[in-house]
Amino acid sequence: MGATKTDRKLSIGVEEILNDYRLACESREASLMGRKEVFMGKAKFGIFGDGKEVAQIAMAKAFKNGDFRSGYYRDQTFMFAIGQLSVQEYFAQLYAHTDVKAEPASGGRSMNGHFGTRLLDENGAWKKQTEMKNSSADISPTAGQMPRLLGLAYASKLYRQNKDLHQFSDFSITGNEVAFGTIGNASTSEGPFFESINAAGVLQVPMVMSVWDDEYGISVPKEFHTTKGSISEFLAGIQRTKDKAGFEVFVVKGWDYMALVETFEKAARIAREEHVPTLIHVIEMTQPQGHSTSGSHERYKSKDRLQWEADFDCLKKMREWILENELAQEADLELIEKEAKEGAKLAKTAAWNAFMEDIKNEQSEAIAVIERCAEDSNFIGEIHQAASDLKKTMNPIRLDSIKAVKKVLRLTRSENTEARAELVTWLNNALAKNKERFSSHLLSESAQSALKVEEVKPDFSDESPLVDGREVLQACFDAALARDPRVFAIGEDVGKIGDVNQAFAGLQDKFGSLRVTDTGIREATIIGQGIGAALRGLRPITEIQYLDYLLYAIQILSDDLASLQYRTAGGQKAPLIIRTRGHRLEGVWHSGSPMGMILSSLRGIHVLVPRNMTQAAGFYNTMLKADEPALIIECLNGYRLKERIPNNVGEFTLPLGVPEVLKEGTDMTVVTYGSMCRIVMQAAEELEEIGISVEVIDVQTLLPFDVHHSIVDSIKKTNRVIFADEDVPGGASAYMMQKVVEEQGAYFHLDSQPVTIAAKEHRPAYASDGDYFSKPSVETVFDTAYALMSEVNPTKFPELY
């Protein structure tokens, strides 16, 4: 298959080798103890890195300051080895300790095995990545780490080849950083793996991709996963040759310490110096405890396989190698193993005690307040019983105290005592603390939050030229690229032709192909390129050509980008801008309005829906000043409509979550956005002609939505509301109704039933008739508004049809 061969001429000191063995043993003990903690009920689930220890220690030796990891949930030994995870922190994550000082990867928000370093300080500002060993935050969906890995490596390419970026030494030293990826062999069957491997080969980025191959994916053996049963044999065609770029491919055994060390050193050197991606297929690995605490591998592995795994356990083989080479005596290794076990046990105990301390303090406070409440209550017996039950709770967690307090407050609902008031105060304080523990940092809480970007209004004059809408965007992007060398744009057809609607026309010629870049048709890794680059301080604009194609990338957007700030409790951010276009394009697969899907799956990403290109330009300017991700959906049918270019096209900004009243009215309020604004405005003009006054509101952004609750003020005046949208019924129109009628309390001011206008439940049919009879039209809006007024005044507005 042409795999690169390694030699064995590598000298490592005996002390270092024994320290590596000590670390491997300690990690193994942590895995064994972790499984027991789950079975004892002290943790909910466990998935561990046993069997992968030696390979991960070898990988750590090649990992330098500034490098990044994008891996999966069995990499504990690697994280120990690079000094970015202690055994105590490992157990803190298993127990879900919500203090980021105790559990810095996620503040208890991710199950065990989800690793990440804190790239941000307590104010949400970047730390100096080139002085740290960095790990991007893990996600559970298998192969979901791959697109981000591509982006982390791509950033090094940009930092090396774009000299204007050399000044940003906090993020890169001229692109010398390597992105290390890890994945289990079974997960190489996933699409994101293949898409990322292909893209890395095309882009030639410094990536070291390790496949931990234990020949199974839970219970399914390798022959059901991979052609030829070997990912390196399957991918033999990516091996680079003298005249064609590609990968450097290595195959090494997971128990062979010396070969692993040299293989990783050589692969990392090639990636770092030559910017050539490498694939390391680590074979003959084992998984001593099986997949996870959810089951036993004895159910699906043969006795012969289990015996082989015992014989070729990497710790056993390393131990044998140390003794065979007389690097230590049996007694020395026994002492190391004993100390490793004791060290892991001490760390586990310390983690558990620290985890329980705050909880028990809160439990004691709750019990004390409950008992005081009993003294002046008619329910003294029941309340004392509630306190007693709470005291007897084995391994209590926070919900136990909350439940007990609420039970007592329900019992005493008709009593008005000082002790009960104290109990209410305790509950409200506890709920506030738990909101911070479990619901903070969905969005940025830093000074660079998009909601804190100062509004700069567009400046128009008599000399402001009237141009096609796409030229407004072109001028905006031109200004952004000129202003900040960290800004770049990638996407299908973005480069040479300037995107299919010409908003980047001529900008590749002006700024170069590193700044305005064509990609292949690969939506998931376009987003991944952006995520990884944004994690490393760059300001990418990644284009998904049409909104419907977002489905190719929705998993990466949802599981990785949208949850990033949340799942790291504010420890990482990726201010990526995703540019796309949608709404009124005709046809089943080009209808462009799956807004309900977006709103449900992308909480944590701002969703901005400008009605024209001037509004879109303002949002781009806003988000380039912010430190959060955003999806900006341009109106597909607006690129050729005439607009005036603001004199400050590169500087003006739009606030997020602030609707705009497009037309004032008195009879009803119509709430809408995007391309529907023009349709609603035309219908409003026609309704005005027959005596119906409509107030039209463009929400402008769906996430966030009307942060000042201004829409309810309109409804106070009109007492009627229609929510108009071209998504399917129950999608964005229902979302807007919930926000206004329920959250803003508009129901109190309504004299008529609130109404939604949406598209049909099916995908829109092709051609103009298909669009007209599938999606809301001017007539749809007119008829709906008329029917609302006909119900109020049938004499003045008799039935139309």
PyMOL commands that set and color helices and strands:
alter all, ss='L'
color gray80, all
select helices_A, chain A and resi 14-39+53-61+76-81+87-95+129-131+145-161+163-165+185-189+191-203+222-224+227-229+231-234+236-238+257-274+297-299+303-311+314-324+330-375+380-392+398-411+418-439+450-452+469-483+507-511+523-535+547-561+564-567+595-601+613-625+636-638+676-689+711-718+732-743+746-749+767-774+778-792
alter helices_A, ss='H'
color red, helices_A
select strands_A, chain A and resi 68-70+134-135+179-184+207-212+216-217+220-221+248-253+278-283+466-468+487-491+516-518+539-543+577-582+606-608+630-635+642-644+660-663+668-672+694-698+701-703+721-724+755-757
alter strands_A, ss='S'
color yellow, strands_A
deselect
rebuild
show_as cartoon
